[in-house]
Amino acid sequence: MSSSNRREFIKTAAAGAAALTLGPVALSARSYNKILGANDRIRVAIQGCNRRFYGLLPSLQHLGKTVEITYVCDVDARRQDKAVAAVKEAMGESAGAEKDFRKILQQDNVDAVFLATPDHWHAPGAWMAMEAGKHVYVEKPCGHNPREGELLTAFQKKYGKVVQMGNQQRSGPKSQEVIAMIHNGAIGEPYMATAYYTNNRGRVDDANQAPPPEWLDWELFQGPAPRRPFLDILADYNWHWFWEWGTGETGNNATHELDIARWALQVTYPEMVYVDAGKYHFKDDPWVMYDTMLATFKFPGGKTIQWDGKSRNAFNTYGRGRGTIIYGAEGSVHMDRDGYQVFNRDGKLVSENMAGGQEAGTALGGGGDMTTLHVQNFLEAIQGKAKLNAPIDEGAISTHLCHYANISYKMGNARLEVDPSTGRLKSNKLMKKYWGREYEKGWEPPQ
């Protein structure tokens, strides 16, 4: 089957699938897949086989009738081997393994990629995939810096691929329901939102330079980032707290909540950003950035979003571990991944939908019903059956908010002036210093 015919087949195969039977007995999902063969399913590769991999895999398993995992990829040989076994158990079929993501992109049996890597790999992995003709599901944040968000938006327009960011609450039915209520006037004109996240992360172990372990390809781990000596705490989650590879708690978790706040207030780029942030806990550990941040984003029309992020102090300020509060002229909404509550101006509860969901809140790796719906939306968009809930141009704007906050912190909590029509900093000096990053030679973005 030619590639063009195959693409058309993917779009139409699902429509006929529901009616396919043998005599009076409907086929099981696995039997159906075997009869139609692999060519009717979307073939995907997953880059990154650690925590988020195990948040995505159950969703792909649930949607197995439309998807086949053909490759897994990780620079950690132990995790890659474990992922191969997990795919076999979950999907009933074996996946290939390749630690160099670039080699996977050369394969014809990959239609789409899921990028579940450290932050510095997100945008480069996505633009390489688009150049190779693949669709992309990229976890948040979609870029390590603002320039990468611009690039992904531009590359998506150039190559016409389906590119979705992993801000899965956009696919949550209760979130969609209450956002529609807000937009239809349920609390009057919304003017302010508070997005928050609270956790009790502990002390990071002392960091020591050491030879990379034999199971880790440190060169590929760094990928597009400038080369640094290996530290013995970096092979796991702690890369988040180093600027070479991570984007702090804003990129890690604020992306989700700020996206919801921006969605509710129907705002795009701010005109001013400032933060009050610092490292207040375990001051002697290797964590190099803030662990506490209060960020303020001022938008045209007098609208404001605040981010209250406390990584290492579990005081339950808002009664939940994470969520978003939207304030309107006639009431307020408190929403999170479990549902929402609507209050009138007197603070009286007037309606709610808190049936609860299965999406993880502050647990590492996440996963659950919203992830499944978000992955399903991505796959159906590839098939031409759905419109993306979180297209990359929207995801990049929400990710920009996180980068503004990080830039303000790097400047000593200084105020940033932003052009709300373009999202770019008004200062050419700051644009030059903070908008992009230095890349390892050979890994620079395409022009």
N, C-alpha and C positions, 0 to 999 in steps of 0.2 A: 504494500500500500504506500503510495507516495505521501510525502509530508503534508501537502496541501489537502489531499483527500482524507488523510488521517485526522487533520484538525477539524474538518467538517464532520467527520464521523463522531469525534468526541462530543461535538455540540448536539448531535441528534441521537446518540446511542441511548441516553438515559430515557428518552421519551418512549422508546419501544421496549425498554427493559421490563417495565412493570407488567406488560401483557404477555411476556414470554412464558409458556408452560409446555409441559409434555403431557398430552392427554389431559385428564382432569386434575392432575397433581401439580401444584406450583413448585418450582425449583427452589432449593435453598440458595442462600447468597453465594456460598462457596461453589455449589454445583453450577449455578448460573455463570459465575466468573470463569469457570473452567471451560464451559461450552463456548462462550463468546471469545475466550482467549484474552491475552493481555492487551491487545490493541484498542479495546474499547475503554480501558481505564486510564486515568491520568497517572503517569509514572513520575514519582517524586524522589528526590534525594534530600537527606537531612544533614546539614552541616552543624556539628555540635552535638555530642552525645552525653551530656551531663544532665543537670536538673531539669531544664526546660524540655529536653528531649522526652523525658518521662511525663511531662505535662501534655505534650503534643501526641505522643504515641497512642494513648487510649482514644483520643479523638479520631485519629486516622484509622484505628481499629474499628471504631463505631461506624465509620464511613467507608469501610473496606470494600463495599460493592462498587465504589467509583474510583478507588485509588489503589495503587501498588507502590510499595516502597522498594525501589531498585538499588539504592545505595545509601549507606551511612558513612559519615566522615568525621574523624576527630584526630587531633594531633596527639592525643593520649591513647596509646595502643590498648591499655586496659579497658578504658571506657568504650572504645570502638568494638572490641571483642564482645563486651557485655551487651552492647547495643545490637549486634548481629543476632545474638541469642534471643534478645527481647523481641526483635522483629519477627523472628521465626515463630516464637510462641504466640505473639499477638495476631499475626497476619496469616500464619500457616504456610508461609513461603519465605525463602531465603533472600537476603539482600546482600549485594556486594559491599565490600569495604575498601575504602581508599582514603588515606590520610591527607592527600593533597587535593583540595577542593577543585583546583584548576583542571586536574585530569578528569574529574567527574563531569565538568562542563563540556568536555569534548565528546561525551557519550551520546549516542542517538536515542537511547532508551531512558532519557530524562526529559520530562516536559516542564517540570516546575521544581523549585528548590525551596526548602524551609531553612532559614538562617537563624540558628539558636546558639550563637557564639558570643564571646566577649564583645563589648561595644565597638571596639576599634575595627572589627572585622565586618560589621553590619553593612555599611554603605559600600565598601569595596567589593564584598561578596555579591551584593545586589547588582552593582553596575557590571561586574564581570559576567554575572548570570544573564542579564539582559542582552549584553553584547553577544552572548552565545545562543541567544534565541529562547531563553527559558523564562517562564513566569516566576514571580518571587513573592514569598511570604517572609517578611523580615520582622524579627522581633523588635520591640521598642528598646532603646530609642533608635530611630532609623539611621542616625548618624552620630559620629563622635564629635562633630562641630557643625555650626550652621551651614557652612559651605557644602557639606556633604548632603544635607537635605535639599539644597538647591539643585545639586547635581542629579540626585535621584529623580526629582521631579522632571528635570530636563531630559534625562535618559528615558524615562517612561514615555514621555511624549514622542521622543525620537523613534523608539523601537516598538511602541504600541503594545507593550506587554502588560499583563495583569499584575499589579504590584500592590500588595496589601500590608499594612503595618499591624503588628500584633497587639493592638489596643482593643482587646476582645470585648470590653464592656459595650462597645458600639454595636455589638450583635446581640446584647442581652435584651430579651423581650420587655422586661419590666423597666429597664433603662430607656428603651425606645418609647415605651408607653408614657412615662412621666415627662420625658423631654418634649413629647408632642403636647402634653397637657400644659407645660410651661409656655411653649410657643403659642398655644391657643388661649393664653390669658389666665390660667388657673390661679396664679399668684400675682396678677398684674404685671407691670413692666419689671423684668428682672434687672437688677442694677449691680449686684455684688455676689461673689461666690467665694467660699472658703474651701479649699481642697487640703486634705490632711492625710498624714501617715504617721503611725507610731510603732516603734519596735524597741526591743531591748538587746540590740546586738552587743556582744561582749568584747573583751579585749582581744586585739589581734596579736598573735604570737610574734615574738621577736623575729626579725628578718635577717637572714644570713646569706651572703653570696656563696654559691656552691656550683659545682658542675651540674648541668641539667640531668635529671634521672634518665636512664636508658629507655624508659617507656614514653618519654615526652620529646616531641620534636619542637624544641624551643625556637628554632628558626621560623617554622611555620606558625607557631603560636603568635609570634610577633608580627608576621606577615607585613602589612603596610606600615606598621609603627617603626620609628627609628630604633635601632638596636640598643639594647640595654643588657647588663649582666643579669643572669638568672638569680632570683631570690627564692629561697626554699618555701615561701608561703604563697607563691603566685599561681601554682598549678590548679588551685581551686578558687573559691569565691572571692578571695581577697583582692584580686585584680581590680575589683570595683572601686577601690579606694586609692588608686594611683592614676594620675592624669594621663599617663602614656596609653592606658588601655580602657579606663573606666570614665564614667561621667557623674559619679557621686550618686547620692540618693535621689537627686532630681531626675537624672536620666534613668535610674533604676526603677523608681516608683512614682515620682511626681508626674511622669509622662501620662500615666493612666488618668490620674485625678484631674490634672490640668486640662486634659483633653475633654473630660466630661464638663468641667466648668466652662470652657470655651464654647462647647456645643450648646450648653444651656443658655448662655448669654448671647449667643450668635455674634461673637466677635472674632476678629482675625488677628492682626498684629497689634501690639500695644504701642503707645507713644512714649512711655517712660517705665523703667524697671529699677527697683532698688531692693536690696536685701539686708537683713541683719543675720549674720551667720558666723559660726566659729566652731572650733573643736573644743568641747568642754569636758569630755569624758576620756579616761585612760590617755592622758596627754603624752605619756611616754611611749606609746605603742607606735608601730610603723604606719598606721593610717595617716595619710598626708593631707587630707582635706577636711572640710567641715563635717560635723556629725549632727548639727542642729541648724536649721535655716527657717527664717520667716521671710518670704519673698512677696513683694507687692508689684502687681502689673496694672498700670493705668491705661485704659483704652479710650479711644475717641467716644464721645457721647456720654462721658462721665461714668463709665462702667469700670469695675475693679475686680480683679481676682487676686486672692492671697493664697500662698502655699505655706502650710505649717508642717514642716517635716522634722520629726524627732527620731533619729535612728537609734539612740542609746538611752532613752528615758521613756519608760513604758507608762507614764502617767496618762490615764485614759481621759484626755481633755474633752472629747466629743462623744464619749460613750461607746465608740467603736474603734477598731484598729485602723481603719482607713475609710475614706468616703468623701462626699462633697455636699456642702450646704449651699443652697441657692436662695438668695433673699430677693423678694419682689415687693412692689409697692403695696400689695394687698395680702402678702403671706410669704411663706417659706417652704422649701422642700429640703429634706434630708435624705440622701440616697447613697447606696453603696451596692456592692455586688449581690446582696441578698434581696434588695427591693427598695422601696421608698415610703416615706411618710410626708403628707402634705398638711401644713399648719396654716391657720388664718393669721391675721395681723395681731390678734390677741395671744397667739402662741397655742391655741387650742387645736388638737389633732382633728382634722376634718375628713381625711381619707388615708388609706394606706394599702400597700400590697407588699407585705413582708413574708410571703410564703417561704422564702428562703431558697437559695440555689446551692449548687455544688461547686461553684468556682472558688478556688483557694483565695484567701485574703492576704495574710502576711506570711504564709508558709513559703519556703523556698521552692522554686520551680513552678508553682501554680498548677493550673490545669483544672478542668471541670466542664460544666455544661456550656458556659459562655465560650470557652476555647473551642469546643466542638462546633458550636453554631458559627463561630468566626471562621474556622477552617472550612466548614461546609460552604459558607458564603464565598470564600476564596475559590474553591473548586467549582462551584456553580457559575461563578463569574468567568472562569476559564471556559466552561462549556457554553457560555452565552446565555445562561438561564437566569442570571441574577446580576444586580448592580452591586458593586463593592460597597460595604458598609464603612470601610476605613481606607480609602484610596491614598496612595502615597503623598499626594499633594496636601491632603488634610493632615495626614500623620506628620509630615515635615513641619507644618505650621505649629502644631502642638509641641513637637520636639524643640522648636526654636525657643519656646518659653523657658524650657529647661536650660538651654545654652545661655540665654540672656542672664538667668540667675547665676549660673556658674561664672560667667564673665564678670558680673558685678562683684561676686565674691573674690575673684582673682585680683580685682582692682582695689581691694580693701573695702568692700561693701559700698562702692561708689555708685552714684546714680548713672543710669544709661539712658540716653535719648535715642529713640528708635523712629525711623520713618514708617508710619503706620500703613503707607501705601505699598511699600516694598518689603518691609520687615528688616531692612538693613540698618546698621548703626549709622547715626548721622555723622559721627567723627571718622574721618578717613584714617586717622592715626590708629584708632581702636579697631577699625576694620582690618587694617594691615596686620595688627598684632594678634587679634583674637578670632577672626572670622573663620580661618581655616587651620591647618596644621602642617607640620613638616612630615613628609613621607619618606620611608626608606627608598633608596634609589632602585628604580625598576618597578615600584609599586604606585607611582604617581597616578592620579586620576586621568582618564583620557581627556583630550581637549574637545 
